[in-house]
Amino acid sequence: MDFLRPEDYLPKKSHISDWSRYGIGLIGCGSIANTAHLPAYRKYGLPVVACCDVSEEAARATAEKFGIPRWTTDVRELLAMDEVRIIDLAIHPKPRLEVLRQIGQAPRPVLCQKPLALDLEHAFTLAEEAARLGIVLGVNQQARWAPAHRALKQVLGQQLIGEIYSIHHYMRSFQDQPGWWWTKMENFNIVDHGVHYVDLCRYFNPYPEEWSRVHCTTAQLKEQNAIDPLIYSANVEFGPPGGRNPLMASLHFNNIVRASRSHSNTWWIDGTEGSLWCTQDTLYMALNKHKNVIHEIRLKGSWFPDAFAGSMLAFITAIDEGGEPPVTPNDNLQTVAMTTAMVISSREGRTVERTDVLKGSERS
């Protein structure tokens, strides 16, 4: 049964005839840019025409490593380059507002590293400021373009498993290495790394209703390097309270599993006519009408770097067509609202409503 081919889920260039018209200016030459963004753009032939970092050494080294024609430590100098038509904003959240205001002096479309911000008020401020400055702002929730997640989304769109009622994610990993920046970040496992799976939960939701409430628990080992818990378990409801809604999701992330051979990343989605589940390299499907059969597809590509190319390709295509970015600030605000609610829930031991976090209908 041929229900999925690699071209259905791997990144590909669209109808744009001359991609050189969309020269990318990279702001932020840190590890994620060097290990994911730039390898992805090189693999898929996307033109990176300049890079910028507050560190002269980082900017120069990145330019030399990837053959980028120009580098600078000054955002204003980068914006003065006519060939820079798209901004890849790959810096941490704290300085983003200042940099957005600089970009506003010579507006370009900006694809901002995920999430828009680590806390909801900062995210709203960035979204509102970008709109005021006339900047087309997209958010690089690149996990949506990881081959496994795109494949799962494509099969869901075929409605082979009927009406979806359950989304479950189970992640086992380890990020408690001493000395890394994430061990010093508050609520890292939820608001930074975990935001991928929160966003994907929304991405896989086939219904128009947003998430409505969440209950989250966390656990922290006595002797760990991270300042906050590296384990969370969240139950997410959609629709009105009372458990009569058509969909629920459960998300579990244990990010302090020392036995690396037991690590895994699996999604399970159940529908009235069957079930889908996938790891990062294989997608499975069992259908009610195909008794005793499991359809298995080995997937091509990988999250790093393919997803980063997919996100940028989709963003540039949307700009070329005059449409909205694939992940708008308003879309990402709903994801940040859920991570915010999860933090509150875990700290206060209660269920948290989406509308309460968003402070009224004007933000819901």
C-alpha positions in Angstrom: 0.0 0.0 0.0 1.7 3.1 -1.3 0.3 5.9 0.9 3.5 7.9 1.5 6.6 8.7 -0.6 9.8 10.6 0.3 8.8 13.6 -1.8 5.7 13.9 0.3 7.6 14.8 3.5 11.1 15.8 2.6 11.9 19.5 2.0 11.8 20.7 -1.6 12.1 23.9 -3.4 8.8 25.4 -4.7 8.1 27.1 -8.0 10.4 30.0 -7.4 12.7 30.3 -10.4 15.5 32.4 -9.0 16.2 31.6 -5.4 19.2 34.0 -5.5 16.6 36.8 -5.1 16.2 35.7 -1.5 19.6 36.1 0.0 19.7 35.2 3.6 21.4 37.3 6.2 22.1 35.3 9.4 22.1 37.1 12.7 23.6 34.9 15.4 26.6 32.6 14.6 26.3 30.2 17.6 26.2 26.5 17.8 22.6 26.0 16.4 23.4 28.1 13.3 26.6 26.2 12.7 25.3 22.7 13.3 21.8 23.0 11.8 20.8 26.2 10.0 23.8 26.6 7.7 24.3 22.9 7.0 20.6 22.8 6.0 20.9 25.8 3.7 24.0 24.4 2.1 22.4 21.0 1.5 19.4 22.5 -0.2 21.1 25.3 -2.1 19.8 28.3 -0.2 21.9 31.4 -0.6 23.4 32.8 2.6 25.0 36.1 1.6 26.1 37.5 5.0 26.3 36.7 8.7 26.5 38.8 11.8 27.4 38.1 15.5 28.4 40.3 18.4 31.6 38.2 18.5 34.0 39.0 15.7 35.6 35.6 16.1 32.3 33.8 15.7 31.2 35.8 12.7 34.5 35.4 10.9 34.8 31.7 11.7 31.3 31.0 10.5 31.7 32.9 7.3 35.0 31.0 6.5 33.5 27.7 7.4 30.5 28.0 5.1 31.9 30.3 2.4 29.6 33.2 3.3 30.8 36.2 1.3 30.4 38.9 3.9 30.4 39.1 7.7 30.0 41.8 10.3 29.4 42.5 14.0 27.0 45.3 13.3 23.3 44.5 12.5 23.0 47.9 10.8 25.8 47.1 8.5 24.2 43.8 7.5 20.9 45.6 6.9 22.7 48.1 4.5 23.6 45.1 2.2 21.1 45.1 -0.7 21.6 41.4 -1.3 20.2 40.6 2.2 16.5 40.0 1.6 15.6 37.5 4.4 16.8 37.6 8.0 17.4 34.4 9.9 17.3 35.5 13.5 19.2 32.8 15.4 19.9 34.5 18.7 18.6 33.9 22.2 15.3 35.5 23.1 16.6 38.3 25.5 18.1 40.6 22.8 15.5 39.9 20.1 13.4 43.1 20.8 16.4 45.4 20.4 17.5 43.6 17.2 13.9 43.7 15.8 13.9 47.4 16.4 17.1 47.7 14.4 15.7 45.6 11.6 12.6 47.9 11.7 14.8 50.7 10.4 15.2 48.7 7.1 12.5 46.1 7.3 13.0 42.6 6.0 11.1 39.4 6.5 12.4 37.7 9.6 12.4 34.0 10.5 12.9 33.9 14.3 14.4 30.9 16.1 11.8 29.0 18.2 10.0 29.8 20.4 9.1 33.5 19.8 10.0 34.0 23.5 10.4 31.9 26.6 7.6 33.8 28.5 4.2 34.9 27.2 4.5 38.7 27.9 7.8 38.9 26.0 6.3 36.9 23.1 3.4 39.3 22.9 5.8 42.3 23.0 7.8 40.9 20.1 4.8 40.1 18.0 3.3 43.5 18.6 6.5 45.3 17.9 7.1 43.4 14.7 3.6 44.4 13.5 4.2 48.0 14.4 7.5 48.1 12.5 6.0 46.5 9.4 8.2 43.4 9.7 6.8 40.1 8.4 7.7 37.8 11.2 7.7 34.0 11.2 8.7 31.5 13.9 11.1 28.7 13.2 9.3 25.8 14.9 11.4 23.6 12.7 10.3 20.3 14.3 7.1 20.6 12.1 9.4 20.0 9.1 11.3 17.0 10.6 10.8 14.2 8.1 9.0 11.9 10.7 6.7 14.7 11.8 5.9 15.8 8.2 5.3 12.2 7.3 2.9 11.7 10.2 1.1 14.9 9.3 0.8 13.8 5.6 -0.8 10.5 6.5 -3.1 12.2 9.0 -4.3 14.4 6.1 -5.4 11.3 4.2 -7.9 10.5 7.0 -7.0 6.8 6.9 -7.5 6.3 10.7 -10.9 8.0 11.0 -11.7 10.7 13.6 -8.7 11.3 15.8 -9.3 11.2 19.6 -5.9 10.7 21.2 -2.4 12.1 20.7 0.4 10.7 22.8 4.1 11.6 22.9 6.8 9.8 24.8 10.3 11.2 24.8 13.4 9.8 26.6 16.7 11.7 26.4 19.5 13.2 28.5 20.4 16.8 28.8 21.9 17.1 32.3 25.5 17.6 31.1 27.3 20.0 33.5 28.3 23.4 32.2 25.9 23.8 29.3 23.6 26.9 29.1 20.4 24.9 29.2 21.2 23.5 32.7 21.1 27.1 33.9 17.8 28.1 32.2 14.6 28.2 34.2 12.1 25.6 33.2 14.3 24.6 30.2 12.7 21.2 29.8 9.3 22.8 29.2 9.8 26.3 27.7 12.8 25.5 25.4 13.4 21.9 24.4 9.9 20.7 25.4 8.2 23.5 23.3 8.8 21.3 20.2 6.5 18.6 21.5 3.9 21.1 22.8 3.9 22.8 19.4 3.6 19.4 17.6 0.7 18.4 19.7 -1.1 21.5 18.3 0.2 20.8 14.8 -1.3 17.3 14.8 -4.6 18.4 16.1 -7.0 18.1 13.1 -9.8 20.2 14.7 -10.3 23.9 14.6 -10.6 24.1 18.4 -7.4 25.2 20.3 -6.2 23.5 23.5 -8.3 24.6 26.4 -6.6 23.4 29.6 -3.6 21.6 30.8 -2.4 19.8 33.9 1.3 19.2 34.3 3.5 17.5 36.8 7.3 17.5 37.0 10.0 15.7 38.9 13.5 16.8 39.9 16.4 14.5 41.0 18.2 15.4 44.3 21.6 15.5 42.5 21.2 17.0 39.1 23.0 19.8 37.3 19.9 21.5 35.8 18.4 24.1 38.1 14.8 23.0 37.3 13.0 19.7 36.6 14.0 17.6 33.6 10.9 15.5 33.6 7.4 16.6 32.8 4.1 14.8 32.2 1.2 16.9 30.8 -2.4 16.1 30.0 -3.9 18.5 27.5 -7.7 18.9 26.9 -9.4 20.4 23.8 -12.9 21.8 24.0 -15.2 22.4 27.0 -14.5 20.9 30.4 -15.9 17.6 31.5 -14.1 15.1 29.4 -16.7 15.0 26.6 -14.5 16.7 24.0 -13.4 14.8 20.9 -9.6 15.0 21.5 -7.1 14.8 24.3 -3.3 14.7 24.3 -0.7 13.4 26.8 2.9 14.5 26.6 5.7 12.9 28.6 9.4 13.9 28.5 12.0 12.3 30.6 15.2 14.3 29.8 17.4 12.8 32.4 17.6 9.1 31.3 21.2 8.1 31.8 20.9 4.7 30.0 21.3 6.0 26.4 20.2 2.7 24.9 16.8 3.3 26.3 16.3 6.7 24.7 13.3 7.1 22.3 11.1 9.6 20.7 7.7 8.2 19.7 4.3 9.6 18.7 1.1 7.6 19.0 -2.1 8.9 17.3 -5.4 6.9 17.6 -8.5 7.3 15.5 -11.8 5.5 15.2 -10.5 3.5 12.1 -6.9 2.8 13.2 -3.7 4.0 14.7 -0.5 5.7 13.6 2.8 5.7 15.5 6.2 6.9 14.5 9.8 7.1 15.7 12.3 9.5 14.1 13.1 6.9 11.3 10.0 4.7 10.9 6.3 5.3 10.6 3.7 2.6 11.4 0.0 2.3 10.7 -2.6 -0.3 11.7 -6.1 -0.1 10.2 -9.2 -1.7 11.5 -10.0 -2.9 7.9 -6.6 -4.6 7.5 -6.6 -7.2 10.3 -3.3 -8.5 11.5 -1.3 -6.1 9.3 1.1 -3.4 10.3 2.1 -1.0 7.5 5.7 0.0 8.1 7.6 2.8 6.2 11.3 3.5 6.7 11.7 7.2 6.5 14.4 9.1 4.7 16.1 12.2 6.0 16.5 13.5 9.6 15.5 16.3 11.8 19.0 17.8 11.8 19.5 19.4 9.3 16.5 18.7 7.0 13.8 20.4 9.2 15.7 23.7 9.2 15.7 23.7 5.4 12.1 22.9 5.3 11.2 25.7 7.6 13.2 28.3 5.7 12.0 27.0 2.3 8.3 27.3 3.4 8.9 30.7 4.8 10.5 32.1 1.6 7.8 30.5 -0.5 5.1 32.2 1.6 6.9 35.6 1.2 7.2 35.1 -2.5 3.5 34.3 -2.8 2.5 37.3 -0.5 1.0 35.0 2.1 1.4 34.6 5.9 4.4 32.7 7.3 3.8 29.1 7.9 4.1 29.7 11.7 2.9 33.2 12.5 3.4 35.0 15.8 -0.2 34.5 16.7 0.1 30.8 16.1 3.3 30.5 18.2 1.7 32.5 21.0 -0.7 29.6 21.5 2.2 27.3 21.9 4.0 29.6 24.3 0.7 30.0 26.2 0.7 26.2 26.7 4.2 26.0 28.0 3.4 29.0 30.3 0.4 27.1 31.6 2.4 23.9 32.1 4.9 25.8 34.3 2.1 27.3 36.4 0.4 24.0 36.7 3.5 22.1 37.8 4.3 24.8 40.4 0.9 25.2 41.8 -0.5 21.7 41.4 -3.6 22.6 39.5 -5.2 22.6 36.1 -4.6 25.8 34.1 -7.0 27.2 31.6 -5.8 28.7 28.3 -8.0 31.7 28.5 -6.7 32.5 32.0 -3.1 32.5 30.8 -4.0 34.7 27.8 -5.8 37.1 30.2 -9.1 37.4 28.4 -10.7 36.9 25.1 -8.7 39.6 23.3 -5.7 37.3 23.5 -7.4 33.9 23.2 
